[in-house]
C-alpha cells in the first residue's frame, strides 16, 4: 500500500507516501485548482509550520497525484500542459517543492517551483512539456519534497508519446490541363493542407529551379485541428530541344517544421506544343504624320497541330503602339489578324519589335518600323487685302496652300473671331480621284452628333439653324474649318469677306497645321486686311433674298409668280437721283463659271 492507517499504532512505523489520485480525477479538478498560493513562507507562523518534520499521520493526510502524469500522444515542438495537484488536509501549512525544470529541459516551462499550501487547500503545479523532435516512450521522473525534508521526498513520472507534426493533403499528385474556354496563361489547382494534431504546423514549399509550377502561399501555418488551402499554379514552359511535346513535370516538396520527412507532390501539365508565326516578319508603316494615328494589321498563322493561345507582350512605358486584340486563340490551320495603332508625338525614326508569346511555346516577333514627320507646307500668296467692300457685298480672294511632303497635311482655319469671313471651295479645285473621302475642306459642327458641313459657298435658306446664318450677321460667331492638302499637292480655296457693318480688320490668317498641337507655321503666316463702307444704295431689310421652299409648277398650268418686296434707299450725300438696274445672275460659288438659270423677274 502507498500509505498506512495512522490508527494502526501496534505495528512498527514505516516510511509513508502521500495518497495519490488517478489522472482522470486530477484532470477533472483542473478548473478547481487554478488558484495559486505564495511560493515561500513569509510569516513567522508559516516559517515554523513549514520547517517541521511531518509525522506519518500527517503524511497520510496529504493527497498528491497522480503517480504517473500521462500526456498521451503529442506533437513535437508543441507545448502541452498538465497539472500536478497537492491537497493539504492537515491543520498546518506545508511547503511543497516540485522542480520539474531541473529534471529535464523538456519541462523548463513548468511552474511554480514551490508553493505554501494552507490547511484544507489545494495547490496545482503546471507541468509544460515541449519535446523538439519525435520521441517514442518519453518518461521523466520528477522529484517533489514536502517541508524541505529528505524523509518526505517523493517522485512521480511524466510520460508521453511524441510524434512528428504531420500535414495531410487532399491529393497526392496534381494534373493540369487547359479547359477549352480558358484563354489565360495559367492553370490553378487547389491543395488542402489538414493538420490533425493540436499543435500549429509551420510549412514551406520548395520547387526545383526554373520550375513551371508555383505555390501560393509558399509558407505559412496551419492551426491545430484545422485546414488551409494553397493554390498551385502552372505556367506552361517550352521545353528546349523540341522534345517533350508541351509536357511540364516537376516534384514539389512540402516541408513541415518538426517532421524530418518532406511530402513530395508530383505535378504534371499538358498543353501541347503550339507553333505559330507572323506572316510578315517586317511591318513597315512608312512615313506617318506626327500627332495622328496610323492603323495597320499583321497576321499570325497557326502552323502547329494544336490550338495556339497567344498574348501580346507589353512594350515599354510610353510606347507609341497599341494592339487589338492583345490575346486570343488561333485554331489549327487558321490565322488571326492583329490591328496595330501607332501614334507619334514627335518626329523621328522608330524601330521596335512586336513580341507575341505563345502559351506553352516560344515568343514570336515582328519588326515594326516607321518614320514620323511634320509636313512641310507653304502659302503662295504673300498677303490678303480686301479694300473698299460695301456692306452687304462680298469679295473673294484665292488662297493656295502647298504641301511639300509625302503625307497629307491637315490644317484648322479658325475664323470664330471673324464672323464676316468664311471659306469657300470651288468644285473644280478638287477631285475625288485625289480626295477619296470627300471635299478637302469642311466646316466643323458645334454639335458633336452632327456631321461636318461641306463648304460650297451657297447661302443658307430661311429656317436653317442659327449656326448656318451666323456668318451673315454681325452678332454671330464665325466657324472653324478643317482643311486637308494631299501629299505633294496644292489646293486653292477662296477666303470670302462679306461685311455686315462698317469696319476695319487686320489680323494674321488663322491657318494652323495640325500636329500634336495646333502649330502656326511661319511658312503659312499671312496678313489679312479688310475695310468695309456703307453702300450708296442700300437694300433692306437684307441684301439676301430667300424665297424658301416653293412648289415647282408643272407645264400646262397657269404660272403664278411668287413675290418678295425690298426697299432701296439712296445714301448718297449729294441727294442726287440715282439710276439703278439688275444685272445678270451670277454663280456665287464660282463667279467665273456658267450662269445659273434665271427664274426671277423684277
PATIZA-599267 format. One line per field, with one value per residue (C-alpha): residue number from 0; y, z, x. Coordinates in Angstrom, 3 decimals. Layout:
N
i: [NUM  ...] .
v: [Y  ...] .
w: [Z  ...] .
u: [X  ...] .
***
This chain:
602
i: [0  1  2  3  4  5  6  7  8  9  10  11  12  13  14  15  16  17  18  19  20  21  22  23  24  25  26  27  28  29  30  31  32  33  34  35  36  37  38  39  40  41  42  43  44  45  46  47  48  49  50  51  52  53  54  55  56  57  58  59  60  61  62  63  64  65  66  67  68  69  70  71  72  73  74  75  76  77  78  79  80  81  82  83  84  85  86  87  88  89  90  91  92  93  94  95  96  97  98  99  100  101  102  103  104  105  106  107  108  109  110  111  112  113  114  115  116  117  118  119  120  121  122  123  124  125  126  127  128  129  130  131  132  133  134  135  136  137  138  139  140  141  142  143  144  145  146  147  148  149  150  151  152  153  154  155  156  157  158  159  160  161  162  163  164  165  166  167  168  169  170  171  172  173  174  175  176  177  178  179  180  181  182  183  184  185  186  187  188  189  190  191  192  193  194  195  196  197  198  199  200  201  202  203  204  205  206  207  208  209  210  211  212  213  214  215  216  217  218  219  220  221  222  223  224  225  226  227  228  229  230  231  232  233  234  235  236  237  238  239  240  241  242  243  244  245  246  247  248  249  250  251  252  253  254  255  256  257  258  259  260  261  262  263  264  265  266  267  268  269  270  271  272  273  274  275  276  277  278  279  280  281  282  283  284  285  286  287  288  289  290  291  292  293  294  295  296  297  298  299  300  301  302  303  304  305  306  307  308  309  310  311  312  313  314  315  316  317  318  319  320  321  322  323  324  325  326  327  328  329  330  331  332  333  334  335  336  337  338  339  340  341  342  343  344  345  346  347  348  349  350  351  352  353  354  355  356  357  358  359  360  361  362  363  364  365  366  367  368  369  370  371  372  373  374  375  376  377  378  379  380  381  382  383  384  385  386  387  388  389  390  391  392  393  394  395  396  397  398  399  400  401  402  403  404  405  406  407  408  409  410  411  412  413  414  415  416  417  418  419  420  421  422  423  424  425  426  427  428  429  430  431  432  433  434  435  436  437  438  439  440  441  442  443  444  445  446  447  448  449  450  451  452  453  454  455  456  457  458  459  460  461  462  463  464  465  466  467  468  469  470  471  472  473  474  475  476  477  478  479  480  481  482  483  484  485  486  487  488  489  490  491  492  493  494  495  496  497  498  499  500  501  502  503  504  505  506  507  508  509  510  511  512  513  514  515  516  517  518  519  520  521  522  523  524  525  526  527  528  529  530  531  532  533  534  535  536  537  538  539  540  541  542  543  544  545  546  547  548  549  550  551  552  553  554  555  556  557  558  559  560  561  562  563  564  565  566  567  568  569  570  571  572  573  574  575  576  577  578  579  580  581  582  583  584  585  586  587  588  589  590  591  592  593  594  595  596  597  598  599  600  601] .
v: [0.000  3.591  4.687  3.162  3.729  6.100  4.310  1.098  2.042  -1.559  -2.085  -0.718  2.687  2.530  5.189  6.557  8.184  10.669  9.483  9.634  10.155  8.823  11.007  11.408  12.670  15.192  16.352  16.714  19.045  21.303  24.053  23.920  24.136  27.130  29.270  29.630  30.190  32.055  30.416  30.793  31.151  34.748  34.954  33.531  31.035  29.845  29.505  27.456  25.154  24.671  23.875  20.950  17.213  15.623  12.572  9.624  10.621  13.994  12.498  10.326  13.477  14.755  13.891  14.119  12.906  11.132  8.926  8.891  12.032  10.824  13.444  10.864  11.414  14.902  16.607  17.524  21.212  21.603  22.886  20.720  21.470  19.212  19.867  18.049  18.765  18.827  18.800  19.581  18.095  18.709  21.541  23.329  24.798  22.629  23.723  21.691  21.922  20.489  21.299  19.835  22.086  20.561  17.085  17.660  20.566  19.425  20.697  24.066  25.950  24.300  26.168  27.362  25.567  25.729  26.727  27.144  25.133  26.278  23.782  22.441  23.987  22.543  23.836  22.984  22.770  23.247  20.906  22.084  19.525  20.565  17.985  19.298  16.098  12.928  10.553  7.373  6.417  9.602  9.054  11.695  11.147  14.269  14.634  16.691  17.461  18.363  20.871  20.554  17.306  14.340  11.930  13.433  13.394  11.553  11.278  10.801  10.119  12.235  10.048  10.886  9.607  12.393  12.152  14.427  17.321  15.929  17.542  15.548  16.530  16.014  14.958  13.075  14.393  17.118  17.074  20.306  20.804  23.903  23.920  24.858  28.140  29.081  31.774  32.653  31.925  29.715  26.911  26.843  23.816  23.889  21.693  21.461  21.049  19.445  19.438  16.641  17.462  20.120  21.949  24.574  23.169  25.502  24.573  25.665  24.687  24.168  23.878  22.983  25.963  27.099  25.022  25.675  25.278  27.757  27.630  30.452  30.958  29.382  29.170  29.564  27.941  25.505  25.834  22.743  20.615  22.868  23.049  25.601  25.755  26.618  27.317  25.575  27.472  26.060  28.455  26.311  26.461  25.479  22.579  23.318  20.798  20.077  17.011  16.904  17.644  20.568  18.498  20.019  17.844  18.571  17.437  19.964  19.367  20.289  20.631  20.759  22.046  19.178  16.499  15.389  13.720  16.123  15.393  15.104  16.154  15.174  17.749  17.179  19.731  19.038  21.869  20.500  22.230  25.330  26.653  29.895  32.634  36.118  36.124  39.297  39.372  43.123  45.649  48.992  51.731  54.098  57.829  58.866  62.267  63.429  63.855  61.445  57.769  55.195  51.858  48.695  45.000  41.917  38.256  35.350  31.899  28.702  26.152  23.612  20.707  22.218  25.469  28.318  30.746  33.959  37.168  40.344  41.248  44.853  47.333  49.817  52.639  55.413  53.177  54.727  51.469  49.625  46.361  44.864  42.152  41.628  37.946  35.241  31.703  30.594  27.329  24.757  25.762  29.220  32.746  35.810  39.488  41.963  45.631  47.906  51.552  53.941  57.478  59.507  62.743  63.846  63.395  60.721  57.162  54.314  50.675  48.226  44.556  43.410  40.334  37.723  34.862  31.518  29.748  26.799  27.799  30.299  34.058  35.165  38.630  41.076  44.092  47.373  50.473  53.957  57.456  60.218  63.695  67.055  68.073  70.953  73.433  76.934  79.535  81.022  84.498  86.967  88.895  89.285  92.750  93.468  97.201  99.185  96.392  97.695  96.464  93.711  92.952  90.139  89.737  86.618  86.176  82.892  81.125  78.473  76.050  73.709  70.508  69.581  66.293  62.679  62.561  64.535  67.804  68.729  72.297  74.121  77.527  79.275  82.093  82.052  85.564  86.848  86.152  88.313  85.946  82.452  79.841  78.517  75.693  75.815  72.361  72.441  72.954  69.398  65.902  62.748  60.850  62.658  63.179  59.885  60.624  63.775  67.511  68.521  71.444  71.013  73.349  71.951  71.389  72.672  69.616  66.523  64.339  66.242  65.621  68.449  70.698  70.791  74.235  75.175  78.894  78.671  80.928  79.253  79.005  80.528  78.247  76.807  76.553  79.799  78.403  78.418  82.067  83.230  84.262  86.737  88.621  90.836  89.430  85.828  83.878  82.570  78.955  76.500  74.793  71.597  71.560  68.609  69.062  65.896  64.795  66.722  68.758  72.219  73.259  76.626  77.867  81.264  83.444  85.297  88.687  89.536  92.650  93.385  96.674  99.320  98.140  97.699  94.378  93.496  90.049  87.092  84.388  81.805  78.803  76.204  72.987  70.076  68.028  67.112  70.679  73.338  74.954  78.374  77.597  80.637  79.371  79.952  83.135  85.771  89.136  89.749  93.354  94.410  97.563  97.886  101.015  101.842  101.479  104.424  102.322  100.309  97.338  96.496  94.547  92.479  92.132  88.477  87.418  83.969  82.626  79.423  76.118  76.569  74.185  73.533  74.399  71.829  72.524  73.342  75.059  78.791  80.144  82.027  84.071  84.349  87.885  89.346  93.044  95.042  98.706  100.645  103.642  106.340  107.002  109.451  112.636  114.683  113.960  113.398  111.000  107.554  105.302  101.567  98.265  94.493  92.796  89.209  86.367  85.316  81.887  82.824  79.667  80.325  83.839  82.962  79.782  79.158  81.379  79.806  79.551  82.717  82.277  85.767  88.978  92.424] .
w: [0.000  -0.575  2.901  6.296  8.548  11.312  13.834  13.450  16.237  17.157  14.029  13.651  11.830  8.137  5.554  4.308  0.960  0.478  -1.119  -4.902  -7.215  -10.698  -13.687  -14.792  -11.323  -11.455  -14.904  -13.734  -10.956  -13.128  -13.172  -9.397  -8.671  -10.782  -7.716  -6.843  -3.438  -2.293  -3.313  0.058  3.698  4.822  8.266  11.486  11.795  8.195  8.649  11.835  10.346  7.060  8.802  10.916  10.060  9.321  11.268  9.377  10.499  8.820  5.685  5.350  5.171  2.074  -1.348  -4.330  -7.739  -9.932  -9.602  -13.392  -15.303  -18.832  -21.603  -24.137  -27.801  -28.513  -31.477  -31.494  -30.782  -29.257  -25.706  -23.699  -20.138  -17.378  -13.660  -10.619  -7.698  -3.978  -1.325  2.338  4.824  7.869  10.316  9.451  6.372  4.302  1.898  -1.350  -3.895  -7.431  -9.571  -12.940  -14.917  -13.249  -14.159  -17.927  -20.383  -21.971  -18.817  -18.404  -18.806  -15.761  -12.589  -9.964  -8.370  -4.853  -3.010  0.586  0.835  3.681  5.652  3.675  0.422  -2.907  -4.950  -8.555  -10.244  -14.022  -15.964  -19.513  -21.858  -25.116  -26.986  -30.076  -32.092  -32.365  -29.492  -28.582  -24.926  -23.153  -19.375  -16.999  -13.192  -11.201  -7.516  -5.113  -1.434  1.478  4.051  2.538  4.438  2.914  4.704  2.873  -0.608  -3.224  -7.017  -9.935  -13.635  -16.694  -19.729  -23.319  -26.844  -29.058  -32.767  -35.575  -36.771  -39.689  -42.510  -44.669  -48.302  -50.095  -53.259  -53.536  -57.072  -59.388  -63.110  -65.081  -68.381  -70.015  -70.429  -73.862  -72.599  -70.707  -72.553  -69.606  -69.418  -66.342  -64.739  -60.984  -58.796  -55.069  -52.438  -48.942  -46.067  -42.981  -39.542  -37.450  -34.439  -31.815  -32.481  -35.293  -38.237  -39.909  -43.559  -46.529  -50.199  -52.346  -56.133  -58.461  -60.124  -63.289  -62.452  -64.329  -61.098  -58.241  -54.915  -53.108  -50.279  -50.259  -46.458  -43.571  -40.545  -40.328  -36.900  -34.824  -35.846  -38.875  -42.599  -45.024  -48.832  -51.095  -54.838  -57.198  -60.481  -63.724  -66.247  -69.287  -70.369  -73.689  -73.427  -75.375  -77.936  -79.257  -77.043  -74.502  -76.588  -74.408  -71.211  -67.980  -64.949  -61.546  -57.918  -55.265  -51.719  -48.630  -45.511  -42.068  -39.037  -36.593  -39.272  -40.885  -43.833  -46.566  -48.547  -52.312  -54.633  -58.320  -60.768  -64.458  -67.007  -70.612  -73.088  -76.426  -78.406  -80.176  -83.249  -84.993  -86.961  -88.314  -92.000  -92.299  -90.499  -91.072  -90.970  -92.446  -91.606  -93.919  -93.292  -90.628  -89.564  -86.086  -83.955  -85.996  -85.551  -88.116  -88.390  -89.908  -89.339  -89.218  -89.365  -87.194  -88.753  -86.711  -88.314  -85.491  -84.709  -81.657  -80.979  -80.234  -77.442  -77.743  -75.790  -76.963  -74.619  -73.381  -74.713  -72.528  -70.825  -73.241  -76.305  -79.338  -80.272  -79.091  -80.342  -80.516  -79.564  -77.030  -76.573  -78.282  -79.605  -83.117  -84.283  -86.087  -89.698  -89.131  -88.784  -86.723  -87.557  -85.013  -85.611  -84.764  -83.894  -83.836  -82.524  -82.635  -80.697  -82.150  -85.455  -85.840  -86.907  -84.946  -84.928  -82.331  -82.072  -81.648  -79.404  -79.057  -76.541  -77.371  -74.329  -73.756  -76.742  -77.799  -78.333  -81.950  -83.145  -85.916  -86.584  -86.884  -88.410  -89.138  -89.943  -88.202  -89.736  -89.572  -93.070  -94.792  -96.151  -97.599  -98.830  -102.281  -101.603  -99.512  -98.111  -98.462  -98.818  -99.096  -99.926  -100.163  -99.856  -99.395  -96.531  -97.902  -100.688  -100.976  -102.157  -102.569  -102.647  -103.589  -101.029  -102.379  -99.848  -100.993  -99.230  -99.953  -98.007  -98.889  -96.441  -96.242  -94.316  -92.117  -91.110  -88.964  -90.152  -87.077  -88.113  -84.993  -84.053  -87.574  -88.444  -91.593  -93.104  -94.402  -96.673  -99.994  -102.105  -105.816  -107.037  -109.889  -107.443  -106.121  -107.483  -105.958  -107.502  -105.106  -102.165  -101.968  -98.620  -99.808  -100.063  -98.532  -96.642  -94.202  -91.676  -88.156  -86.438  -82.931  -82.272  -81.836  -83.052  -86.325  -89.328  -90.574  -93.329  -96.728  -97.804  -101.007  -100.503  -101.045  -98.961  -96.320  -96.740  -94.319  -91.449  -91.345  -87.895  -86.455  -86.805  -90.568  -90.598  -88.218  -90.981  -92.372  -89.125  -87.172  -83.846  -84.814  -84.454  -87.171  -87.823  -87.655  -90.894  -91.381  -94.407  -95.896  -98.588  -100.345  -100.385  -102.829  -103.991  -103.831  -103.025  -103.765  -101.900  -101.507  -98.450  -98.513  -96.943  -96.534  -94.306  -92.396  -90.779  -91.490  -90.015  -90.486  -89.992  -89.680  -88.434  -89.196  -91.256  -88.588  -90.579  -88.154  -89.047  -87.053  -85.256  -81.580  -81.005  -83.358  -84.869  -86.505  -89.117  -90.222  -93.811  -93.815  -91.732  -93.859  -93.016  -93.781  -94.117  -94.924  -94.892  -95.396  -96.000  -96.423  -99.996  -101.915  -102.500  -99.522  -99.804  -96.871  -94.913  -96.204  -99.168  -99.331  -100.750  -99.756  -101.292  -99.289  -100.444  -103.292  -105.345  -108.827  -111.293  -113.979  -117.694  -118.753  -115.575  -115.277  -113.805  -110.565  -109.593  -106.056  -104.922  -102.461  -101.663  -100.703  -100.155  -101.940  -100.093  -101.638  -99.180  -101.469  -99.568  -102.770  -102.737  -106.499  -108.143  -108.565  -111.530  -110.828  -112.587  -112.050  -113.818  -114.971  -112.453  -111.020  -109.665  -106.149  -105.725  -108.965  -110.362  -113.484  -114.090  -116.058  -115.319  -113.384  -114.899  -114.139  -112.833  -111.311  -112.708  -111.182] .
u: [0.000  1.085  0.102  -0.693  -3.651  -2.391  -4.584  -2.590  -0.171  0.522  2.559  6.087  6.381  7.106  8.100  4.805  3.819  1.023  -2.153  -2.324  -5.279  -5.849  -5.097  -8.702  -9.601  -6.786  -7.827  -11.434  -10.287  -8.129  -10.698  -10.997  -7.284  -6.403  -5.753  -2.076  -0.513  2.599  5.852  7.646  6.566  6.719  5.153  6.659  3.844  4.276  8.019  7.520  4.878  6.729  10.019  8.943  9.098  5.747  4.764  3.188  -0.272  0.178  1.746  -1.347  -3.480  -1.645  -3.022  -0.712  -1.489  -1.180  1.882  2.196  1.258  0.487  0.485  -0.626  0.314  1.613  3.303  6.945  7.595  4.145  3.769  1.423  0.335  -0.973  -1.336  0.031  -2.367  -1.438  -4.165  -3.344  -5.861  -3.673  -4.291  -0.998  0.673  3.001  5.719  5.813  8.668  8.332  11.381  10.338  12.675  15.711  14.541  14.541  14.999  11.721  9.944  11.674  8.428  6.866  5.999  5.786  8.728  7.248  4.070  2.897  -0.323  -2.600  -4.675  -7.633  -6.401  -5.273  -2.380  -1.600  1.777  1.726  3.987  4.623  6.148  7.821  9.912  11.779  11.571  9.566  10.426  8.602  8.124  9.208  9.468  10.831  10.885  10.008  11.057  8.944  9.676  7.385  8.743  12.253  12.838  14.647  12.320  9.340  10.827  8.781  8.547  6.149  6.719  5.865  5.239  4.332  4.481  5.914  5.071  6.196  3.998  2.031  0.091  -2.285  -3.037  -6.325  -4.410  -1.168  -0.466  -1.761  -2.551  -3.012  -4.816  -6.302  -10.065  -11.368  -12.787  -9.624  -7.658  -5.498  -1.786  -2.003  -3.988  -4.656  -5.280  -6.077  -4.475  -5.940  -3.453  -5.007  -3.380  -4.855  -2.729  -3.264  -0.007  0.136  2.088  4.560  5.111  7.193  7.027  10.115  10.184  13.074  14.832  13.099  10.049  6.793  4.820  4.498  2.667  0.893  1.483  4.925  4.922  2.560  0.980  -1.913  -3.556  -4.090  -7.083  -7.672  -7.000  -5.590  -5.864  -2.931  -3.005  -0.603  -0.204  1.093  2.626  3.497  7.121  8.556  10.966  14.120  15.242  11.759  11.310  8.584  5.509  4.476  4.535  5.859  6.568  8.108  8.022  7.060  8.323  6.329  8.493  6.881  8.754  9.146  8.851  12.114  10.374  9.152  5.998  6.549  3.721  4.246  2.826  2.143  0.908  -0.059  -0.647  0.513  3.231  1.833  3.608  2.725  4.469  3.897  3.034  5.123  8.444  8.759  5.916  6.943  4.451  6.250  6.004  3.487  2.258  3.163  0.049  -2.092  -2.853  -1.801  -3.594  -2.154  -2.679  -0.482  -1.487  -0.387  -0.733  -1.077  1.234  1.041  -1.230  -2.959  -4.786  -2.410  -3.297  -1.305  -0.779  0.924  3.749  3.565  6.074  7.897  6.010  5.132  5.490  3.738  1.999  -1.110  -2.587  -6.051  -6.694  -3.935  -4.744  -6.720  -6.904  -5.942  -7.441  -5.338  -4.521  -6.092  -4.794  -5.584  -5.188  -3.853  -4.568  -1.655  -2.307  0.648  0.696  3.902  4.159  7.483  9.283  11.943  12.664  11.095  12.152  10.807  9.823  6.241  6.514  3.792  4.050  2.516  1.149  3.445  5.572  8.166  7.953  7.488  8.491  7.605  9.763  7.827  9.425  8.087  9.256  7.291  7.416  5.687  4.519  6.318  3.772  3.589  1.072  1.597  0.102  2.084  -0.883  -4.652  -6.178  -9.931  -10.275  -13.489  -16.004  -19.531  -21.663  -23.889  -21.437  -18.942  -15.362  -13.271  -9.508  -7.823  -5.605  -3.218  -1.714  1.064  2.077  5.719  5.631  4.858  1.931  -1.293  -1.211  -4.174  -4.986  -7.503  -8.763  -10.119  -12.446  -14.600  -13.468  -14.117  -17.766  -17.620  -15.033  -15.661  -14.097  -15.397  -14.019  -14.893  -15.860  -13.367  -10.473  -10.528  -11.044  -12.481  -9.581  -7.232  -9.594  -11.455  -13.084  -14.856  -14.218  -10.887  -12.474  -15.346  -16.867  -16.716  -20.038  -20.650  -22.821  -20.618  -23.506  -23.830  -21.576  -19.348  -20.689  -19.112  -18.010  -19.809  -20.266  -24.021  -26.170  -28.332  -32.070  -34.602  -35.422  -31.898  -30.218  -28.871  -25.353  -25.737  -26.816  -24.118  -21.730  -24.236  -24.912  -22.583  -23.791  -22.981  -19.750  -17.517  -16.620  -13.765  -12.790  -10.811  -8.536  -6.636  -3.985  -2.904  0.731  2.924  -0.042  -1.566  -5.119  -6.738  -9.790  -11.451  -11.247  -14.591  -15.242  -18.945  -19.217  -22.396  -21.310  -18.738  -15.470  -11.707  -9.868  -6.172  -5.120  -2.870  -4.514  -5.509  -4.285  -2.888  -1.103  -2.472  0.153  0.495  -0.738  -2.041  1.060  1.140  3.774  5.760  5.565  1.800  1.657  -0.013  -1.643  -5.308  -6.512  -10.067  -12.174  -15.919  -18.028  -21.675  -23.043  -24.587  -27.689  -28.939  -31.280  -33.476  -34.396  -31.447  -29.164  -30.138  -33.473  -34.679  -37.854  -37.637  -39.161  -41.678  -43.815  -42.474  -45.309  -45.995  -46.303  -49.836  -50.806  -51.080  -47.907  -48.426  -45.334  -44.023  -43.202  -40.741  -40.561  -37.494  -36.709  -33.961  -32.508  -30.282  -27.449  -25.625  -24.832  -25.274  -29.004  -28.870  -31.241  -29.674  -30.305  -30.172  -30.837  -30.397  -27.518  -27.141  -27.340  -24.000  -22.939  -21.830  -19.763  -17.926  -18.383  -16.426  -18.384  -21.584  -24.576  -27.436  -30.893  -32.865  -36.361  -36.685  -38.098  -38.074] .
***
